[in-house]
């Protein structure tokens, strides 16, 4: 558990009900690499996913729309 400067405790996994899958870990790692490289737009992130070789679910191709839908699905 981490502590907030104003005295509040933070639990970064408070909403997680299971360990991340291998797919979620690979996707998360690729997103972190994109953000670290200064890429924050969906099209740039999609290019990064393709460049990093992250397979899209169901054999689909990564697009900005598909990435947005996938992130929404994973965030539920």
Helices and strands as residue ranges (DSSP letters): E 2-3, E 9-10, H 22-36, H 42-51, G 57-59, H 64-74
